[in-house]
Amino acid sequence: MKNNLSILLVTGIALCSASVAYARPDTRAMTCSQTRALIQSNHAVVLTTGANTYDRFVRQFGVECDWPEIPISISVPTRDGGCWVYRCGEPASNLFPN
């Protein structure tokens, strides 16, 4: 019984440690320049932007978006105000007339 409890305790600690390791960075806790630097250095990164919101942000010029998506500018909250970064999105249809 004591051995099973030890195994359960070790497993629980390992699972808690793993979940902390994969926590998303929060844009609200970073400055705009820190947020942009993180995106540039990783090419694409998932960031928390609010209490229950997150998104995947990408470099402006790169191949991180799947066709037909393109990098689209969006403002996210940061410690020093709003910050313009890019995420993948559908291009506006009126930009490419037939």
Secondary structure by P-SEA (a helix, b strand, c coil): caaaaaaaaaaaaaaaaaaaaacccccccccaaaaaaaaaaacbbbbbccccbbbbbbccccccccccccbbbbbbbccccbbbbbbbbbcccccccc
